[in-house]
Amino acid sequence: MTASPRGTSPAAHTGKYLVTGGAGYVGSVVAAHLTEAGHAVTVLDDLSTGFRDAVPEGADFVEGRVQDAARVLDDSYDGVLHFAAHSQVGESVQDPGKYWRNNVGGSIELLSAMRESGVRRLVFSSTAATYGEPLSTPIHEDASEAPTNPYGASKLAVDHMISGECRAHGLAAVSLRYFNVAGAYGRYGERHDPESHLIPIVLQVAQGRRESVSVFGDDYPTPDGTCVRDYIHVADLAEAHLLAMSAMTEAEGEVPAGTHLICNLGNGNGFSVREVVETVRKVTGHPVPETAAPRREGDPAQLVASAERAVQRLGWRPSRADLAEIVQDAWDFTRERAAQAARPGQTV
């Protein structure tokens, strides 16, 4: 099938879906797109990093861990979209067991629950961290997989488990490997604590919540000496998930039973740290002081995706590739959250 027009979602097949981790950043945006497309949605989230008010109106909510999926799933569900994972790289280095228990152990329980209930379609939130430090860019799906931290290793382990489940038990699955997700979708946006992503950090500087942004290294072999990353708008990302599920539900879709398709998601273009900072200055109209800092160990000079497989197999094309638009949407969300917090009696 072809990608849906901007602002709409593919709805050739309306169904009932479980969204694990659907109260988090990406999960909530995907859940919102599903409900807007007319699907029935149940969000399963333990609210350890998600927020109850991020669950879209019209979606059912079950508070619980991904390990609790067996008490939710039955044969009335058409598929699962799995976002329930710990995702802080630094924390995974400090506490790897936490990542193996939740990301891998939880996914084992989820696959078992899906098998027992007869739910045979899965979209998995994977990551570019499975590739580690690339030998070349743009990064294709056949690049070597050598994660440099337990977070990336745990996601790669789940991808391997999914492949085995597809071969052994006829699961149809799509793993979507994200690069740098950014932006916001209406009232759904980033609320990480602590925040580790560049765009929201720079926006915090513009808000006056941080004194400056640290630029880690300015001598990389890039046009301005700072690291280059591929930023993808969270709404474009969400649309890819609906297309992935549609590819498994159509009679002659790209992903039949027993198949595991892995696709990168990115814009195919990179923006440097300095370009991000300068774009935030232009969008917000606020100064953003910079502080020079040494390179961080393991930071590649460039991480840019090839998303050709997603284009060819899923019919997906990002329509929000402009960095200023990505920043503007994130800035609108940030300001609205601040305005809510300033209202008497409001909590955010």
C-alpha positions as CSV (number, residue, x, y, z in Angstrom):
1,M,0.0,0.0,0.0
2,T,1.1,3.6,-0.3
3,A,1.6,6.1,2.5
4,S,-1.4,8.0,3.7
5,P,-1.7,11.7,3.0
6,R,-0.2,13.9,5.7
7,G,-2.5,14.3,8.7
8,T,-4.3,11.0,8.1
9,S,-3.6,7.4,9.0
10,P,-4.0,4.2,7.0
11,A,-7.4,2.7,7.9
12,A,-8.0,0.0,5.3
13,H,-8.4,-2.4,8.2
14,T,-9.7,-1.2,11.5
15,G,-9.0,-3.5,14.4
16,K,-8.3,-3.8,18.1
17,Y,-4.7,-3.3,19.4
18,L,-2.7,-3.5,22.6
19,V,-0.1,-0.7,23.0
20,T,2.4,-1.6,25.6
21,G,4.1,1.5,27.0
22,G,1.4,3.6,25.4
23,A,1.6,6.3,28.1
24,G,5.2,7.2,27.1
25,Y,6.4,9.6,24.5
26,V,6.4,7.5,21.3
27,G,3.8,5.1,22.5
28,S,1.2,7.8,23.3
29,V,1.6,9.4,19.9
30,V,1.1,6.0,18.2
31,A,-1.9,5.3,20.4
32,A,-3.3,8.7,19.4
33,H,-2.9,7.9,15.7
34,L,-4.5,4.5,16.1
35,T,-7.6,6.0,17.9
36,E,-7.9,8.8,15.3
37,A,-7.8,6.1,12.6
38,G,-10.8,4.4,14.2
39,H,-9.0,1.5,15.8
40,A,-9.9,0.2,19.3
41,V,-6.9,0.7,21.6
42,T,-5.9,-0.7,25.0
43,V,-2.8,1.0,26.6
44,L,-0.8,-1.1,29.1
45,D,1.7,1.0,31.0
46,D,3.0,0.9,34.6
47,L,3.5,4.7,34.6
48,S,7.1,4.3,35.7
49,T,8.2,6.7,32.9
50,G,4.8,7.3,31.2
51,F,1.9,9.6,32.2
52,R,-1.7,8.8,32.7
53,D,-2.8,12.0,31.0
54,A,-0.8,11.0,27.9
55,V,-3.3,8.1,27.2
56,P,-5.5,9.2,24.4
57,E,-9.2,9.8,24.9
58,G,-11.1,6.8,23.7
59,A,-8.4,4.3,24.6
60,D,-8.8,1.9,27.4
61,F,-6.1,2.0,30.0
62,V,-4.7,-0.9,32.1
63,E,-2.0,0.0,34.7
64,G,0.6,-2.8,34.7
65,R,3.9,-4.0,33.3
66,V,4.5,-5.6,30.0
67,Q,4.8,-8.9,32.0
68,D,1.1,-8.5,32.7
69,A,0.0,-8.7,29.0
70,A,-1.4,-12.2,29.6
71,R,-4.2,-10.7,31.7
72,V,-5.2,-8.3,28.9
73,L,-4.7,-10.2,25.7
74,D,-7.3,-12.5,24.2
75,D,-8.3,-13.6,20.7
76,S,-10.3,-10.4,20.1
77,Y,-7.1,-8.5,19.6
78,D,-5.7,-8.0,16.1
79,G,-2.2,-7.2,17.1
80,V,0.3,-5.6,19.6
81,L,2.5,-2.5,19.3
82,H,5.3,-2.9,21.8
83,F,7.0,0.2,23.3
84,A,7.4,-0.9,27.0
85,A,11.2,-0.6,27.5
86,H,13.7,1.2,29.5
87,S,15.7,3.4,27.1
88,Q,18.4,5.4,28.9
89,V,21.8,4.5,27.5
90,G,23.8,5.8,30.5
91,E,21.5,4.0,33.0
92,S,21.8,0.8,31.1
93,V,25.6,0.9,31.5
94,Q,25.2,1.6,35.3
95,D,22.4,-1.0,35.8
96,P,22.4,-3.5,33.0
97,G,20.4,-6.0,34.9
98,K,17.4,-3.6,34.9
99,Y,17.5,-3.6,31.1
100,W,17.8,-7.3,30.7
101,R,15.0,-8.0,33.2
102,N,12.5,-5.5,31.6
103,N,13.4,-5.2,28.0
104,V,14.3,-8.8,27.4
105,G,12.4,-10.6,30.2
106,G,9.3,-8.5,29.6
107,S,9.4,-9.2,25.9
108,I,9.7,-13.0,26.5
109,E,6.5,-12.8,28.6
110,L,4.7,-10.7,25.9
111,L,5.6,-13.1,23.1
112,S,4.3,-16.0,25.3
113,A,1.1,-14.2,26.0
114,M,0.6,-13.4,22.3
115,R,1.1,-17.1,21.5
116,E,-1.3,-18.3,24.1
117,S,-4.0,-15.9,23.1
118,G,-3.6,-16.4,19.4
119,V,-2.6,-12.8,18.6
120,R,-0.2,-13.1,15.7
121,R,0.9,-9.6,14.7
122,L,3.5,-7.5,16.4
123,V,5.2,-4.1,15.7
124,F,8.3,-3.7,17.9
125,S,9.9,-0.4,18.9
126,S,13.6,-1.2,18.1
127,T,16.5,1.2,17.9
128,A,19.5,2.3,15.8
129,A,21.5,1.5,19.0
130,T,21.5,-2.1,17.7
131,Y,24.2,-1.1,15.1
132,G,26.6,0.5,17.5
133,E,29.3,2.6,15.9
134,P,28.7,2.4,12.1
135,L,31.5,1.7,9.6
136,S,29.7,3.9,7.1
137,T,26.7,6.1,6.6
138,P,23.9,6.1,5.7
139,I,23.2,3.0,7.8
140,H,21.3,0.1,6.0
141,E,19.6,-2.8,7.8
142,D,22.3,-5.2,6.6
143,A,24.9,-3.2,8.5
144,S,26.9,-5.0,11.2
145,E,25.1,-5.2,14.6
146,A,27.5,-4.4,17.4
147,P,25.7,-2.5,20.2
148,T,28.0,-0.6,22.5
149,N,25.7,-0.5,25.6
150,P,23.2,-2.9,27.3
151,Y,20.3,-0.8,26.1
152,G,21.2,-1.5,22.4
153,A,22.1,-5.1,23.2
154,S,18.8,-5.7,25.0
155,K,16.9,-4.4,21.9
156,L,18.9,-6.6,19.6
157,A,18.2,-9.6,21.7
158,V,14.5,-8.9,21.4
159,D,14.8,-8.7,17.7
160,H,16.5,-12.1,17.6
161,M,13.7,-13.5,19.8
162,I,11.1,-12.1,17.5
163,S,12.8,-13.7,14.5
164,G,12.7,-17.1,16.3
165,E,9.1,-16.7,17.2
166,C,8.2,-15.9,13.6
167,R,9.9,-19.0,12.3
168,A,8.7,-21.4,15.0
169,H,5.1,-20.2,15.6
170,G,4.0,-18.2,12.6
171,L,4.1,-14.7,14.1
172,A,4.1,-11.8,11.7
173,A,6.3,-9.0,13.0
174,V,7.9,-5.7,12.0
175,S,10.8,-4.1,14.0
176,L,11.2,-0.4,13.4
177,R,14.7,0.9,14.3
178,Y,14.4,4.6,15.2
179,F,17.2,7.1,14.9
180,N,16.6,10.4,16.8
181,V,13.0,10.9,17.5
182,A,11.9,14.5,18.1
183,G,9.0,17.0,17.9
184,A,5.6,16.7,19.4
185,Y,2.0,15.8,18.3
186,G,-0.4,18.2,19.8
187,R,-0.5,17.5,23.6
188,Y,1.8,14.5,23.2
189,G,5.5,15.2,23.6
190,E,8.7,14.5,25.4
191,R,8.7,14.5,29.2
192,H,11.7,12.5,30.2
193,D,13.3,12.9,33.6
194,P,16.2,13.1,33.4
195,E,16.2,14.5,29.9
196,S,19.0,13.1,27.6
197,H,17.8,14.2,24.2
198,L,19.4,17.2,22.5
199,I,16.4,19.1,21.2
200,P,14.4,19.2,24.5
201,I,17.6,20.0,26.4
202,V,18.3,23.0,24.1
203,L,14.7,24.1,24.5
204,Q,15.2,24.0,28.3
205,V,18.0,26.5,27.8
206,A,15.7,28.7,25.8
207,Q,13.2,28.5,28.6
208,G,15.8,29.5,31.2
209,R,15.6,26.1,32.9
210,R,19.3,25.5,32.1
211,E,22.1,27.9,31.9
212,S,23.7,26.5,28.7
213,V,23.9,23.6,26.4
214,S,27.1,21.5,26.4
215,V,28.6,20.8,23.0
216,F,30.5,17.6,23.3
217,G,33.4,17.9,20.8
218,D,33.9,20.4,18.0
219,D,36.6,18.7,16.0
220,Y,34.7,15.9,14.3
221,P,35.1,15.4,10.6
222,T,31.8,17.1,9.8
223,P,31.1,20.5,8.2
224,D,31.1,22.4,11.5
225,G,33.0,20.0,13.6
226,T,30.0,18.8,15.8
227,C,28.2,15.5,15.7
228,V,25.6,14.9,13.0
229,R,22.4,13.0,13.7
230,D,19.3,12.0,11.8
231,Y,16.1,13.5,13.4
232,I,12.7,12.1,12.7
233,H,9.4,13.7,13.6
234,V,7.4,11.6,16.1
235,A,4.3,11.9,14.0
236,D,6.1,10.5,11.0
237,L,7.3,7.8,13.2
238,A,3.7,7.0,14.3
239,E,2.5,6.8,10.8
240,A,5.1,4.2,10.1
241,H,3.7,2.0,12.8
242,L,0.3,2.1,11.4
243,L,1.6,1.2,8.0
244,A,3.6,-1.6,9.5
245,M,0.5,-3.1,11.1
246,S,-1.5,-2.6,7.9
247,A,1.2,-4.6,6.0
248,M,0.4,-7.5,8.2
249,T,-3.4,-7.3,8.1
250,E,-3.9,-6.9,4.4
251,A,-4.6,-10.2,2.5
252,E,-1.5,-9.8,0.3
253,G,0.5,-7.6,2.6
254,E,4.3,-7.3,2.7
255,V,4.6,-9.2,6.0
256,P,2.8,-12.5,6.0
257,A,2.7,-15.0,8.9
258,G,6.2,-16.3,9.7
259,T,7.9,-13.2,8.5
260,H,10.0,-10.7,10.5
261,L,10.7,-7.4,8.7
262,I,13.3,-5.0,10.1
263,C,13.2,-1.4,8.9
264,N,15.2,1.7,9.8
265,L,13.2,4.9,10.3
266,G,15.0,8.2,9.7
267,N,14.9,11.2,7.3
268,G,18.1,10.2,5.5
269,N,19.5,13.6,6.3
270,G,21.6,14.7,9.2
271,F,21.8,17.9,11.3
272,S,24.7,18.9,13.4
273,V,24.6,19.9,17.1
274,R,25.3,23.5,16.1
275,E,22.5,23.4,13.5
276,V,20.1,22.2,16.1
277,V,21.2,25.0,18.5
278,E,20.9,27.7,15.9
279,T,17.5,26.4,14.8
280,V,16.3,26.6,18.4
281,R,17.5,30.2,18.6
282,K,15.6,31.1,15.4
283,V,12.4,29.3,16.4
284,T,12.2,30.5,20.0
285,G,13.8,33.9,19.6
286,H,15.8,33.3,22.8
287,P,19.6,33.1,23.3
288,V,21.0,29.7,23.8
289,P,24.5,29.9,25.4
290,E,26.9,27.1,24.5
291,T,29.6,25.5,26.7
292,A,32.4,23.6,25.0
293,A,32.9,20.1,26.4
294,P,35.2,17.2,25.5
295,R,34.1,14.5,23.2
296,R,32.0,11.7,24.8
297,E,33.5,8.3,24.5
298,G,31.7,6.2,21.8
299,D,30.0,9.2,20.1
300,P,30.2,8.6,16.3
301,A,30.7,11.6,14.1
302,Q,27.6,10.8,12.0
303,L,24.5,8.6,12.4
304,V,22.2,8.9,9.4
305,A,19.7,6.3,8.4
306,S,18.8,4.8,5.1
307,A,15.0,4.3,5.2
308,E,14.7,2.9,1.7
309,R,13.4,-0.4,3.0
310,A,10.5,1.3,4.9
311,V,9.8,3.3,1.8
312,Q,9.7,0.3,-0.5
313,R,8.1,-2.3,1.8
314,L,5.7,-0.2,3.9
315,G,5.1,2.7,1.6
316,W,6.3,5.2,4.2
317,R,7.7,8.6,3.5
318,P,8.4,11.2,6.2
319,S,6.6,14.4,5.5
320,R,8.0,16.5,8.4
321,A,11.7,16.4,7.6
322,D,12.3,20.2,8.1
323,L,14.3,20.7,11.3
324,A,12.6,24.1,12.1
325,E,9.2,22.3,12.0
326,I,10.3,19.6,14.3
327,V,11.7,22.2,16.7
328,Q,8.6,24.4,16.5
329,D,6.3,21.5,17.4
330,A,8.5,20.6,20.3
331,W,8.6,24.3,21.4
332,D,4.8,24.6,21.2
333,F,4.5,21.6,23.4
334,T,7.1,22.8,25.9
335,R,5.4,26.2,26.2
336,E,2.0,24.7,26.7
337,R,3.3,22.5,29.5
338,A,4.8,25.5,31.2
339,A,1.6,27.5,30.8
340,Q,-0.4,24.6,32.4
341,A,2.0,24.5,35.3
342,A,1.5,28.2,35.9
343,R,-2.3,28.0,36.1
344,P,-3.6,27.9,39.6
345,G,-4.5,24.4,40.7
346,Q,-3.0,22.7,37.7
347,T,-0.5,19.9,37.8
348,V,1.6,18.6,34.9
